[in-house]
Amino acid sequence: MNRSEQMARIRGRNTRPEIRLRQQLWRRGLRYRVNSRLAFGRPDIAIKRKKAAIFIDGCFWHGCPDHYFAPKSGAAFWAEKLRTNVERDRRQLEKAQADGWRVIRVWEHDIRADPSAAAEAVMEALEELDKSGDHEDWRVTAVSAGPEGREVRHLLELRTGRERTSSKRPTHAPAPSSI
Ligand SMILES: [Zn+2]
């Protein structure tokens, strides 16, 4: 992945994966609103009739357990940003559920890998109304230094608030230069 791809990944709305997923869903006959303002937040895709909200989560901003990397510079700033984002995701999920909405979260990496498969997964989740409540959704909330140059990653489960840690070798990637 080169630098401009890295930048594209961490940019905000109307990024390519979002458009690609929407196209795939539209092709499957799903009709939706984009960026609707709802009481609990602003999902990327909302299906009011089904009270279903779809959020597309960027791997960097939302603490993807597979792809989050701790930027080399500005560590404290990025750590704070990550924690804030993940906490907001969790609060938003709780509020949405309290309002009777179902939340489906899609990782950006799944859309990049196979937009069609990602859309199929969304369609399945929409059909089985309770399905999306079952699976675990772990997020990286912080990274600290561990023994032998390894990183200790602190993870939080969005639905239950459970926490755990894991350790891995650091992933070297450039620090994002823009928000
Ligand atoms: Zn990812």
Backbone and ligand atoms as CSV (ligand in chain L), in Angstrom:
chain,resi,resn,atom,element,x,y,z
A,1,MET,N,N,0.847,-1.190,0.000
A,1,MET,CA,C,0.000,0.000,0.000
A,1,MET,C,C,0.888,1.247,0.000
A,2,ASN,N,N,0.719,2.119,-0.973
A,2,ASN,CA,C,1.551,3.329,-0.980
A,2,ASN,C,C,0.912,4.436,-0.144
A,3,ARG,N,N,1.615,5.556,-0.080
A,3,ARG,CA,C,1.182,6.607,0.831
A,3,ARG,C,C,-0.185,7.188,0.457
A,4,SER,N,N,-0.422,7.373,-0.835
A,4,SER,CA,C,-1.712,7.982,-1.201
A,4,SER,C,C,-2.873,7.020,-0.929
A,5,GLU,N,N,-2.595,5.723,-1.063
A,5,GLU,CA,C,-3.639,4.745,-0.706
A,5,GLU,C,C,-3.907,4.780,0.797
A,6,GLN,N,N,-2.806,4.937,1.531
A,6,GLN,CA,C,-2.917,5.029,2.987
A,6,GLN,C,C,-3.789,6.236,3.372
A,7,MET,N,N,-3.536,7.348,2.685
A,7,MET,CA,C,-4.301,8.570,2.939
A,7,MET,C,C,-5.774,8.358,2.575
A,8,ALA,N,N,-6.002,7.732,1.443
A,8,ALA,CA,C,-7.377,7.500,0.994
A,8,ALA,C,C,-8.128,6.674,2.023
A,9,ARG,N,N,-7.405,5.727,2.612
A,9,ARG,CA,C,-8.001,4.857,3.622
A,9,ARG,C,C,-8.498,5.602,4.832
A,10,ILE,N,N,-7.773,6.639,5.217
A,10,ILE,CA,C,-8.132,7.277,6.475
A,10,ILE,C,C,-8.925,8.554,6.265
A,11,ARG,N,N,-9.254,8.886,5.046
A,11,ARG,CA,C,-10.076,10.060,4.799
A,11,ARG,C,C,-11.508,9.771,5.249
A,12,GLY,N,N,-12.307,10.839,5.310
A,12,GLY,CA,C,-13.638,10.689,5.906
A,12,GLY,C,C,-14.712,10.146,4.980
A,13,ARG,N,N,-15.733,10.921,4.738
A,13,ARG,CA,C,-16.916,10.448,4.029
A,13,ARG,C,C,-16.691,10.324,2.516
A,14,ASN,N,N,-17.588,9.575,1.908
A,14,ASN,CA,C,-17.533,9.375,0.460
A,14,ASN,C,C,-16.207,8.839,-0.037
A,15,THR,N,N,-15.608,7.999,0.781
A,15,THR,CA,C,-14.403,7.323,0.328
A,15,THR,C,C,-14.834,6.202,-0.591
A,16,ARG,N,N,-13.955,5.694,-1.352
A,16,ARG,CA,C,-14.336,4.686,-2.334
A,16,ARG,C,C,-15.022,3.445,-1.767
A,17,PRO,N,N,-14.535,2.868,-0.690
A,17,PRO,CA,C,-15.216,1.664,-0.189
A,17,PRO,C,C,-16.690,1.904,0.109
A,18,GLU,N,N,-16.983,3.108,0.604
A,18,GLU,CA,C,-18.371,3.443,0.925
A,18,GLU,C,C,-19.231,3.434,-0.346
A,19,ILE,N,N,-18.701,4.061,-1.397
A,19,ILE,CA,C,-19.429,4.117,-2.666
A,19,ILE,C,C,-19.580,2.713,-3.257
A,20,ARG,N,N,-18.514,1.940,-3.153
A,20,ARG,CA,C,-18.572,0.587,-3.720
A,20,ARG,C,C,-19.611,-0.269,-3.010
A,21,LEU,N,N,-19.682,-0.145,-1.706
A,21,LEU,CA,C,-20.678,-0.932,-0.974
A,21,LEU,C,C,-22.088,-0.475,-1.346
A,22,ARG,N,N,-22.282,0.817,-1.429
A,22,ARG,CA,C,-23.609,1.338,-1.793
A,22,ARG,C,C,-24.047,0.829,-3.161
A,23,GLN,N,N,-23.126,0.857,-4.114
A,23,GLN,CA,C,-23.460,0.367,-5.456
A,23,GLN,C,C,-23.891,-1.090,-5.416
A,24,GLN,N,N,-23.161,-1.883,-4.644
A,24,GLN,CA,C,-23.474,-3.310,-4.549
A,24,GLN,C,C,-24.831,-3.537,-3.886
A,25,LEU,N,N,-25.139,-2.736,-2.890
A,25,LEU,CA,C,-26.423,-2.895,-2.192
A,25,LEU,C,C,-27.569,-2.457,-3.090
A,26,TRP,N,N,-27.355,-1.371,-3.824
A,26,TRP,CA,C,-28.378,-0.851,-4.745
A,26,TRP,C,C,-28.709,-1.906,-5.800
A,27,ARG,N,N,-27.659,-2.531,-6.326
A,27,ARG,CA,C,-27.822,-3.581,-7.327
A,27,ARG,C,C,-28.638,-4.758,-6.799
A,28,ARG,N,N,-28.561,-4.954,-5.497
A,28,ARG,CA,C,-29.333,-6.053,-4.891
A,28,ARG,C,C,-30.736,-5.611,-4.495
A,29,GLY,N,N,-31.099,-4.422,-4.930
A,29,GLY,CA,C,-32.476,-3.981,-4.712
A,29,GLY,C,C,-32.704,-3.240,-3.403
A,30,LEU,N,N,-31.655,-3.019,-2.651
A,30,LEU,CA,C,-31.830,-2.315,-1.381
A,30,LEU,C,C,-31.951,-0.815,-1.641
A,31,ARG,N,N,-32.932,-0.194,-1.000
A,31,ARG,CA,C,-33.105,1.249,-1.133
A,31,ARG,C,C,-32.860,1.883,0.229
A,32,TYR,N,N,-32.085,2.926,0.235
A,32,TYR,CA,C,-31.573,3.444,1.497
A,32,TYR,C,C,-31.361,4.950,1.442
A,33,ARG,N,N,-31.083,5.517,2.591
A,33,ARG,CA,C,-30.681,6.922,2.690
A,33,ARG,C,C,-29.210,6.961,3.049
A,34,VAL,N,N,-28.547,7.995,2.589
A,34,VAL,CA,C,-27.128,8.153,2.885
A,34,VAL,C,C,-26.945,9.289,3.896
A,35,ASN,N,N,-26.136,9.034,4.910
A,35,ASN,CA,C,-25.813,10.062,5.923
A,35,ASN,C,C,-27.037,10.723,6.560
A,36,SER,N,N,-28.071,9.948,6.822
A,36,SER,CA,C,-29.261,10.494,7.495
A,36,SER,C,C,-28.909,10.937,8.905
A,37,ARG,N,N,-29.481,12.036,9.315
A,37,ARG,CA,C,-29.293,12.477,10.692
A,37,ARG,C,C,-30.342,11.780,11.561
A,38,LEU,N,N,-29.907,10.889,12.399
A,38,LEU,CA,C,-30.829,10.168,13.283
A,38,LEU,C,C,-30.478,10.522,14.722
A,39,ALA,N,N,-31.373,10.159,15.625
A,39,ALA,CA,C,-31.172,10.557,17.026
A,39,ALA,C,C,-29.835,10.064,17.586
A,40,PHE,N,N,-29.405,8.901,17.166
A,40,PHE,CA,C,-28.184,8.322,17.752
A,40,PHE,C,C,-26.929,8.639,16.950
A,41,GLY,N,N,-27.089,9.260,15.790
A,41,GLY,CA,C,-25.903,9.555,14.991
A,41,GLY,C,C,-26.223,9.617,13.519
A,42,ARG,N,N,-25.206,9.473,12.730
A,42,ARG,CA,C,-25.357,9.650,11.297
A,42,ARG,C,C,-24.764,8.464,10.552
A,43,PRO,N,N,-25.557,7.400,10.404
A,43,PRO,CA,C,-24.994,6.214,9.752
A,43,PRO,C,C,-24.678,6.480,8.279
A,44,ASP,N,N,-23.715,5.770,7.754
A,44,ASP,CA,C,-23.365,5.908,6.339
A,44,ASP,C,C,-24.555,5.536,5.467
A,45,ILE,N,N,-25.273,4.504,5.886
A,45,ILE,CA,C,-26.429,4.016,5.138
A,45,ILE,C,C,-27.539,3.722,6.135
A,46,ALA,N,N,-28.753,4.208,5.865
A,46,ALA,CA,C,-29.870,3.927,6.773
A,46,ALA,C,C,-31.039,3.364,5.983
A,47,ILE,N,N,-31.657,2.316,6.513
A,47,ILE,CA,C,-32.854,1.740,5.897
A,47,ILE,C,C,-33.961,1.915,6.926
A,48,LYS,N,N,-34.729,2.991,6.762
A,48,LYS,CA,C,-35.692,3.369,7.792
A,48,LYS,C,C,-36.774,2.324,7.986
A,49,ARG,N,N,-37.225,1.759,6.870
A,49,ARG,CA,C,-38.283,0.765,6.910
A,49,ARG,C,C,-37.901,-0.417,7.804
A,50,LYS,N,N,-36.652,-0.779,7.786
A,50,LYS,CA,C,-36.174,-1.903,8.595
A,50,LYS,C,C,-35.542,-1.438,9.903
A,51,LYS,N,N,-35.478,-0.149,10.096
A,51,LYS,CA,C,-34.764,0.420,11.246
A,51,LYS,C,C,-33.369,-0.197,11.365
A,52,ALA,N,N,-32.670,-0.141,10.256
A,52,ALA,CA,C,-31.311,-0.684,10.232
A,52,ALA,C,C,-30.336,0.405,9.817
A,53,ALA,N,N,-29.252,0.501,10.553
A,53,ALA,CA,C,-28.229,1.499,10.268
A,53,ALA,C,C,-26.917,0.791,9.967
A,54,ILE,N,N,-26.295,1.194,8.875
A,54,ILE,CA,C,-25.036,0.571,8.484
A,54,ILE,C,C,-23.917,1.599,8.612
A,55,PHE,N,N,-22.897,1.213,9.344
A,55,PHE,CA,C,-21.720,2.071,9.484
A,55,PHE,C,C,-20.535,1.378,8.825
A,56,ILE,N,N,-19.802,2.127,8.036
A,56,ILE,CA,C,-18.586,1.592,7.435
A,56,ILE,C,C,-17.412,2.129,8.242
A,57,ASP,N,N,-16.665,1.216,8.835
A,57,ASP,CA,C,-15.596,1.626,9.734
A,57,ASP,C,C,-14.228,1.529,9.077
A,58,GLY,N,N,-13.541,2.656,9.038
A,58,GLY,CA,C,-12.169,2.669,8.535
A,58,GLY,C,C,-11.257,1.959,9.526
A,59,CYS,N,N,-10.315,1.186,8.995
A,59,CYS,CA,C,-9.455,0.351,9.847
A,59,CYS,C,C,-8.623,1.176,10.818
A,60,PHE,N,N,-8.156,2.326,10.377
A,60,PHE,CA,C,-7.319,3.145,11.262
A,60,PHE,C,C,-8.156,3.844,12.326
A,61,TRP,N,N,-9.214,4.502,11.921
A,61,TRP,CA,C,-9.992,5.325,12.856
A,61,TRP,C,C,-10.772,4.524,13.881
A,62,HIS,N,N,-11.127,3.301,13.528
A,62,HIS,CA,C,-12.005,2.540,14.418
A,62,HIS,C,C,-11.303,1.373,15.104
A,63,GLY,N,N,-9.975,1.358,15.033
A,63,GLY,CA,C,-9.214,0.347,15.781
A,63,GLY,C,C,-9.400,-1.071,15.292
A,64,CYS,N,N,-9.238,-1.271,13.994
A,64,CYS,CA,C,-9.367,-2.633,13.446
A,64,CYS,C,C,-8.296,-3.547,14.049
A,65,PRO,N,N,-8.714,-4.680,14.635
A,65,PRO,CA,C,-7.713,-5.578,15.231
A,65,PRO,C,C,-6.700,-6.107,14.209
A,66,ASP,N,N,-7.080,-6.143,12.940
A,66,ASP,CA,C,-6.150,-6.640,11.919
A,66,ASP,C,C,-5.223,-5.549,11.380
A,67,HIS,N,N,-5.716,-4.333,11.264
A,67,HIS,CA,C,-4.947,-3.321,10.524
A,67,HIS,C,C,-4.604,-2.049,11.279
A,68,TYR,N,N,-5.035,-1.916,12.508
A,68,TYR,CA,C,-4.658,-0.679,13.197
A,68,TYR,C,C,-3.153,-0.669,13.404
A,69,PHE,N,N,-2.532,0.469,13.154
A,69,PHE,CA,C,-1.111,0.608,13.467
A,69,PHE,C,C,-0.958,1.845,14.328
A,70,ALA,N,N,-0.001,1.788,15.246
A,70,ALA,CA,C,0.260,2.948,16.095
A,70,ALA,C,C,1.245,3.852,15.365
A,71,PRO,N,N,0.826,5.074,15.001
A,71,PRO,CA,C,1.745,5.961,14.288
A,71,PRO,C,C,2.978,6.261,15.136
A,72,LYS,N,N,4.108,6.425,14.453
A,72,LYS,CA,C,5.375,6.620,15.155
A,72,LYS,C,C,5.446,7.985,15.845
A,73,SER,N,N,4.909,9.022,15.175
A,73,SER,CA,C,4.978,10.340,15.808
A,73,SER,C,C,3.601,10.761,16.318
A,74,GLY,N,N,3.609,11.637,17.290
A,74,GLY,CA,C,2.351,12.122,17.862
A,74,GLY,C,C,1.569,11.026,18.553
A,75,ALA,N,N,2.276,10.095,19.190
A,75,ALA,CA,C,1.640,8.915,19.780
A,75,ALA,C,C,0.499,9.266,20.745
A,76,ALA,N,N,0.740,10.263,21.592
A,76,ALA,CA,C,-0.280,10.602,22.599
A,76,ALA,C,C,-1.545,11.126,21.924
A,77,PHE,N,N,-1.355,11.973,20.918
A,77,PHE,CA,C,-2.493,12.529,20.187
A,77,PHE,C,C,-3.312,11.425,19.533
A,78,TRP,N,N,-2.636,10.527,18.837
A,78,TRP,CA,C,-3.354,9.465,18.124
A,78,TRP,C,C,-3.993,8.467,19.074
A,79,ALA,N,N,-3.335,8.233,20.199
A,79,ALA,CA,C,-3.891,7.304,21.183
A,79,ALA,C,C,-5.205,7.857,21.733
A,80,GLU,N,N,-5.221,9.155,22.007
A,80,GLU,CA,C,-6.410,9.807,22.537
A,80,GLU,C,C,-7.539,9.765,21.495
A,81,LYS,N,N,-7.173,10.035,20.258
A,81,LYS,CA,C,-8.114,10.036,19.142
A,81,LYS,C,C,-8.774,8.658,18.990
A,82,LEU,N,N,-7.949,7.637,19.057
A,82,LEU,CA,C,-8.448,6.271,18.888
A,82,LEU,C,C,-9.427,5.902,20.000
A,83,ARG,N,N,-9.034,6.220,21.227
A,83,ARG,CA,C,-9.886,5.890,22.371
A,83,ARG,C,C,-11.236,6.610,22.251
A,84,THR,N,N,-11.178,7.892,21.880
A,84,THR,CA,C,-12.400,8.684,21.713
A,84,THR,C,C,-13.299,8.069,20.640
A,85,ASN,N,N,-12.710,7.688,19.528
A,85,ASN,CA,C,-13.497,7.106,18.432
A,85,ASN,C,C,-14.187,5.818,18.848
A,86,VAL,N,N,-13.432,4.954,19.511
A,86,VAL,CA,C,-14.001,3.653,19.879
A,86,VAL,C,C,-15.094,3.835,20.940
A,87,GLU,N,N,-14.863,4.757,21.862
A,87,GLU,CA,C,-15.895,5.021,22.875
A,87,GLU,C,C,-17.158,5.589,22.233
A,88,ARG,N,N,-16.970,6.441,21.221
A,88,ARG,CA,C,-18.129,7.003,20.524
A,88,ARG,C,C,-18.894,5.895,19.797
A,89,ASP,N,N,-18.176,4.981,19.162
A,89,ASP,CA,C,-18.829,3.846,18.491
A,89,ASP,C,C,-19.685,3.064,19.482
A,90,ARG,N,N,-19.115,2.867,20.665
A,90,ARG,CA,C,-19.816,2.059,21.662
A,90,ARG,C,C,-21.074,2.776,22.178
A,91,ARG,N,N,-20.953,4.057,22.477
A,91,ARG,CA,C,-22.105,4.835,22.949
A,91,ARG,C,C,-23.192,4.894,21.884
A,92,GLN,N,N,-22.767,5.091,20.662
A,92,GLN,CA,C,-23.684,5.192,19.537
A,92,GLN,C,C,-24.476,3.887,19.358
A,93,LEU,N,N,-23.763,2.781,19.505
A,93,LEU,CA,C,-24.398,1.476,19.385
A,93,LEU,C,C,-25.458,1.290,20.473
A,94,GLU,N,N,-25.114,1.669,21.687
A,94,GLU,CA,C,-26.061,1.553,22.804
A,94,GLU,C,C,-27.302,2.405,22.574
A,95,LYS,N,N,-27.090,3.641,22.116
A,95,LYS,CA,C,-28.204,4.551,21.862
A,95,LYS,C,C,-29.104,4.032,20.752
A,96,ALA,N,N,-28.476,3.545,19.688
A,96,ALA,CA,C,-29.236,3.027,18.550
A,96,ALA,C,C,-30.101,1.851,18.992
A,97,GLN,N,N,-29.514,0.953,19.762
A,97,GLN,CA,C,-30.259,-0.220,20.214
A,97,GLN,C,C,-31.398,0.186,21.134
A,98,ALA,N,N,-31.143,1.176,21.971
A,98,ALA,CA,C,-32.194,1.671,22.867
A,98,ALA,C,C,-33.347,2.277,22.069
A,99,ASP,N,N,-33.051,2.862,20.910
A,99,ASP,CA,C,-34.084,3.436,20.034
A,99,ASP,C,C,-34.746,2.394,19.135
A,100,GLY,N,N,-34.329,1.136,19.276
A,100,GLY,CA,C,-34.917,0.073,18.470
A,100,GLY,C,C,-34.297,-0.081,17.084
A,101,TRP,N,N,-33.132,0.499,16.895
A,101,TRP,CA,C,-32.437,0.339,15.619
A,101,TRP,C,C,-31.426,-0.786,15.727
A,102,ARG,N,N,-31.219,-1.460,14.605
A,102,ARG,CA,C,-30.165,-2.460,14.540
A,102,ARG,C,C,-28.986,-1.843,13.820
A,103,VAL,N,N,-27.818,-2.134,14.334
A,103,VAL,CA,C,-26.616,-1.556,13.747
A,103,VAL,C,C,-25.775,-2.655,13.111
A,104,ILE,N,N,-25.432,-2.422,11.870
A,104,ILE,CA,C,-24.548,-3.346,11.161
A,104,ILE,C,C,-23.263,-2.574,10.866
A,105,ARG,N,N,-22.154,-3.094,11.315
A,105,ARG,CA,C,-20.888,-2.402,11.071
A,105,ARG,C,C,-20.068,-3.207,10.086
A,106,VAL,N,N,-19.531,-2.523,9.114
A,106,VAL,CA,C,-18.765,-3.191,8.062
A,106,VAL,C,C,-17.353,-2.629,8.072
A,107,TRP,N,N,-16.370,-3.509,8.097
A,107,TRP,CA,C,-14.986,-3.039,8.019
A,107,TRP,C,C,-14.655,-2.647,6.590
A,108,GLU,N,N,-13.990,-1.511,6.500
A,108,GLU,CA,C,-13.493,-1.039,5.210
A,108,GLU,C,C,-12.648,-2.120,4.500
A,109,HIS,N,N,-11.865,-2.882,5.268
A,109,HIS,CA,C,-10.997,-3.880,4.626
A,109,HIS,C,C,-11.814,-4.983,3.951
A,110,ASP,N,N,-13.002,-5.275,4.481
A,110,ASP,CA,C,-13.840,-6.294,3.849
A,110,ASP,C,C,-14.391,-5.805,2.514
A,111,ILE,N,N,-14.692,-4.517,2.446
A,111,ILE,CA,C,-15.194,-3.960,1.179
A,111,ILE,C,C,-14.068,-3.912,0.154
A,112,ARG,N,N,-12.885,-3.507,0.616
A,112,ARG,CA,C,-11.743,-3.477,-0.309
A,112,ARG,C,C,-11.422,-4.862,-0.852
A,113,ALA,N,N,-11.502,-5.853,0.013
A,113,ALA,CA,C,-11.143,-7.208,-0.401
A,113,ALA,C,C,-12.156,-7.760,-1.397
A,114,ASP,N,N,-13.454,-7.527,-1.145
A,114,ASP,CA,C,-14.493,-8.103,-1.992
A,114,ASP,C,C,-15.820,-7.376,-1.744
A,115,PRO,N,N,-16.078,-6.323,-2.511
A,115,PRO,CA,C,-17.283,-5.507,-2.281
A,115,PRO,C,C,-18.566,-6.318,-2.392
A,116,SER,N,N,-18.562,-7.282,-3.297
A,116,SER,CA,C,-19.747,-8.094,-3.502
A,116,SER,C,C,-20.024,-8.971,-2.271
A,117,ALA,N,N,-18.971,-9.582,-1.749
A,117,ALA,CA,C,-19.126,-10.422,-0.546
A,117,ALA,C,C,-19.537,-9.566,0.658
A,118,ALA,N,N,-18.993,-8.367,0.750
A,118,ALA,CA,C,-19.351,-7.476,1.857
A,118,ALA,C,C,-20.835,-7.120,1.781
A,119,ALA,N,N,-21.323,-6.858,0.557
A,119,ALA,CA,C,-22.739,-6.535,0.373
A,119,ALA,C,C,-23.624,-7.737,0.710
A,120,GLU,N,N,-23.181,-8.923,0.321
A,120,GLU,CA,C,-23.935,-10.136,0.655
A,120,GLU,C,C,-24.057,-10.295,2.166
A,121,ALA,N,N,-22.965,-10.034,2.864
A,121,ALA,CA,C,-22.975,-10.152,4.328
A,121,ALA,C,C,-23.976,-9.165,4.932
A,122,VAL,N,N,-24.036,-7.970,4.370
A,122,VAL,CA,C,-24.996,-6.974,4.861
A,122,VAL,C,C,-26.425,-7.457,4.590
A,123,MET,N,N,-26.672,-7.973,3.389
A,123,MET,CA,C,-28.013,-8.453,3.045
A,123,MET,C,C,-28.449,-9.584,3.984
A,124,GLU,N,N,-27.517,-10.471,4.292
A,124,GLU,CA,C,-27.826,-11.574,5.221
A,124,GLU,C,C,-28.160,-11.037,6.608
A,125,ALA,N,N,-27.370,-10.079,7.062
A,125,ALA,CA,C,-27.608,-9.500,8.386
A,125,ALA,C,C,-28.978,-8.821,8.430
A,126,LEU,N,N,-29.368,-8.211,7.317
A,126,LEU,CA,C,-30.672,-7.552,7.263
A,126,LEU,C,C,-31.815,-8.554,7.285
A,127,GLU,N,N,-31.581,-9.711,6.673
A,127,GLU,CA,C,-32.622,-10.739,6.652
A,127,GLU,C,C,-32.818,-11.368,8.022
A,128,GLU,N,N,-31.721,-11.676,8.643
A,128,GLU,CA,C,-31.823,-12.285,9.970
A,128,GLU,C,C,-31.739,-11.170,10.994
A,129,LEU,N,N,-32.885,-10.691,11.381
A,129,LEU,CA,C,-32.957,-9.458,12.150
A,129,LEU,C,C,-32.123,-9.434,13.424
A,130,ASP,N,N,-31.945,-10.590,14.028
A,130,ASP,CA,C,-31.223,-10.581,15.292
A,130,ASP,C,C,-29.758,-10.939,15.150
A,131,LYS,N,N,-29.402,-11.338,13.966
A,131,LYS,CA,C,-28.058,-11.882,13.782
A,131,LYS,C,C,-26.938,-10.919,14.170
A,132,SER,N,N,-27.129,-9.662,13.799
A,132,SER,CA,C,-26.023,-8.728,14.006
A,132,SER,C,C,-25.736,-8.461,15.482
A,133,GLY,N,N,-26.658,-8.871,16.350
A,133,GLY,CA,C,-26.420,-8.673,17.778
A,133,GLY,C,C,-25.507,-9.725,18.392
A,134,ASP,N,N,-25.277,-10.801,17.664
A,134,ASP,CA,C,-24.556,-11.924,18.265
A,134,ASP,C,C,-23.040,-11.839,18.212
A,135,HIS,N,N,-22.541,-11.391,17.085
A,135,HIS,CA,C,-21.100,-11.551,16.915
A,135,HIS,C,C,-20.307,-10.524,17.721
A,136,GLU,N,N,-19.101,-10.916,18.043
A,136,GLU,CA,C,-18.247,-10.018,18.810
A,136,GLU,C,C,-17.580,-9.019,17.873
A,137,ASP,N,N,-17.369,-7.825,18.387
A,137,ASP,CA,C,-16.804,-6.760,17.568
A,137,ASP,C,C,-15.692,-6.067,18.355
A,138,TRP,N,N,-14.505,-6.617,18.243
A,138,TRP,CA,C,-13.377,-6.122,19.035
A,138,TRP,C,C,-12.708,-4.941,18.353
A,139,ARG,N,N,-12.325,-3.950,19.174
A,139,ARG,CA,C,-11.634,-2.766,18.669
A,139,ARG,C,C,-10.367,-2.518,19.465
A,140,VAL,N,N,-9.343,-2.050,18.788
A,140,VAL,CA,C,-8.143,-1.617,19.495
A,140,VAL,C,C,-8.444,-0.254,20.115
A,141,THR,N,N,-8.177,-0.086,21.405
A,141,THR,CA,C,-8.408,1.224,22.027
A,141,THR,C,C,-7.102,1.897,22.429
A,142,ALA,N,N,-6.042,1.136,22.558
A,142,ALA,CA,C,-4.754,1.729,22.927
A,142,ALA,C,C,-3.647,0.732,22.614
A,143,VAL,N,N,-2.481,1.282,22.413
A,143,VAL,CA,C,-1.308,0.436,22.168
A,143,VAL,C,C,-0.214,0.908,23.113
A,144,SER,N,N,0.402,-0.020,23.846
A,144,SER,CA,C,1.504,0.395,24.714
A,144,SER,C,C,2.710,-0.507,24.446
A,145,ALA,N,N,3.851,-0.101,24.986
A,145,ALA,CA,C,5.080,-0.851,24.738
A,145,ALA,C,C,5.119,-2.111,25.590
A,146,GLY,N,N,5.444,-3.229,24.971
A,146,GLY,CA,C,5.559,-4.490,25.696
A,146,GLY,C,C,6.998,-4.974,25.661
A,147,PRO,N,N,7.268,-6.164,26.212
A,147,PRO,CA,C,8.636,-6.688,26.237
A,147,PRO,C,C,9.134,-7.044,24.835
A,148,GLU,N,N,10.420,-7.011,24.659
A,148,GLU,CA,C,11.082,-7.425,23.412
A,148,GLU,C,C,10.562,-6.683,22.190
A,149,GLY,N,N,10.307,-5.396,22.372
A,149,GLY,CA,C,9.889,-4.565,21.239
A,149,GLY,C,C,8.496,-4.868,20.728
A,150,ARG,N,N,7.766,-5.665,21.450
A,150,ARG,CA,C,6.409,-5.968,20.988
A,150,ARG,C,C,5.436,-4.896,21.479
A,151,GLU,N,N,4.285,-4.828,20.848
A,151,GLU,CA,C,3.236,-3.898,21.262
A,151,GLU,C,C,2.206,-4.648,22.078
A,152,VAL,N,N,1.734,-4.024,23.142
A,152,VAL,CA,C,0.585,-4.575,23.843
A,152,VAL,C,C,-0.628,-3.808,23.350
A,153,ARG,N,N,-1.576,-4.526,22.810
A,153,ARG,CA,C,-2.778,-3.886,22.271
A,153,ARG,C,C,-3.934,-4.110,23.229
A,154,HIS,N,N,-4.609,-3.020,23.568
A,154,HIS,CA,C,-5.747,-3.091,24.477
A,154,HIS,C,C,-6.996,-3.083,23.623
A,155,LEU,N,N,-7.832,-4.085,23.823
A,155,LEU,CA,C,-9.018,-4.214,22.978
A,155,LEU,C,C,-10.296,-4.130,23.792
A,156,LEU,N,N,-11.335,-3.611,23.145
A,156,LEU,CA,C,-12.640,-3.459,23.777
A,156,LEU,C,C,-13.699,-4.049,22.843
A,157,GLU,N,N,-14.665,-4.778,23.417
A,157,GLU,CA,C,-15.750,-5.330,22.614
A,157,GLU,C,C,-16.886,-4.311,22.635
A,158,LEU,N,N,-17.357,-3.906,21.450
A,158,LEU,CA,C,-18.300,-2.787,21.384
A,158,LEU,C,C,-19.630,-3.057,22.077
A,159,ARG,N,N,-20.129,-4.269,21.985
A,159,ARG,CA,C,-21.474,-4.520,22.522
A,159,ARG,C,C,-21.493,-4.754,24.012
A,160,THR,N,N,-20.481,-5.486,24.502
A,160,THR,CA,C,-20.512,-5.872,25.916
A,160,THR,C,C,-19.592,-5.019,26.774
A,161,GLY,N,N,-18.654,-4.308,26.161
A,161,GLY,CA,C,-17.693,-3.532,26.920
A,161,GLY,C,C,-16.594,-4.383,27.533
A,162,ARG,N,N,-16.542,-5.675,27.159
A,162,ARG,CA,C,-15.459,-6.539,27.664
A,162,ARG,C,C,-14.114,-6.024,27.158
A,163,GLU,N,N,-13.091,-6.259,27.963
A,163,GLU,CA,C,-11.764,-5.801,27.575
A,163,GLU,C,C,-10.777,-6.945,27.601
A,164,ARG,N,N,-9.765,-6.879,26.751
A,164,ARG,CA,C,-8.664,-7.834,26.810
A,164,ARG,C,C,-7.433,-7.214,26.182
A,165,THR,N,N,-6.322,-7.870,26.353
A,165,THR,CA,C,-5.109,-7.371,25.694
A,165,THR,C,C,-4.521,-8.483,24.834
A,166,SER,N,N,-3.747,-8.071,23.850
A,166,SER,CA,C,-3.010,-9.035,23.042
A,166,SER,C,C,-1.682,-8.375,22.713
A,167,SER,N,N,-0.713,-9.170,22.314
A,167,SER,CA,C,0.546,-8.525,21.951
A,167,SER,C,C,0.968,-8.978,20.565
A,168,LYS,N,N,1.603,-8.055,19.853
A,168,LYS,CA,C,2.065,-8.384,18.509
A,168,LYS,C,C,3.274,-7.540,18.172
A,169,ARG,N,N,3.935,-7.916,17.098
A,169,ARG,CA,C,5.048,-7.090,16.613
A,169,ARG,C,C,4.482,-5.803,16.038
A,170,PRO,N,N,5.203,-4.686,16.237
A,170,PRO,CA,C,4.670,-3.428,15.707
A,170,PRO,C,C,4.550,-3.441,14.192
A,171,THR,N,N,3.528,-2.780,13.695
A,171,THR,CA,C,3.351,-2.618,12.254
A,171,THR,C,C,3.914,-1.251,11.903
A,172,HIS,N,N,4.857,-1.201,10.999
A,172,HIS,CA,C,5.434,0.099,10.656
A,172,HIS,C,C,4.672,0.724,9.511
A,173,ALA,N,N,4.121,1.864,9.766
A,173,ALA,CA,C,3.379,2.579,8.732
A,173,ALA,C,C,3.520,4.064,9.011
A,174,PRO,N,N,3.364,4.905,7.992
A,174,PRO,CA,C,3.518,6.349,8.213
A,174,PRO,C,C,2.397,6.904,9.076
A,175,ALA,N,N,2.731,7.910,9.866
A,175,ALA,CA,C,1.700,8.584,10.649
A,175,ALA,C,C,0.806,9.358,9.694
A,176,PRO,N,N,-0.501,9.321,9.929
A,176,PRO,CA,C,-1.390,10.109,9.063
A,176,PRO,C,C,-1.063,11.590,9.213
A,177,SER,N,N,-1.077,12.331,8.123
A,177,SER,CA,C,-0.705,13.740,8.218
A,177,SER,C,C,-1.911,14.659,8.190
A,178,SER,N,N,-3.082,14.101,7.938
A,178,SER,CA,C,-4.273,14.949,7.946
A,178,SER,C,C,-5.430,14.210,8.587
A,179,ILE,N,N,-6.388,14.958,9.050
A,179,ILE,CA,C,-7.571,14.340,9.673
A,179,ILE,C,C,-8.733,14.441,8.707
L,1,ZN,ZN,ZN,-9.009,-3.780,8.871
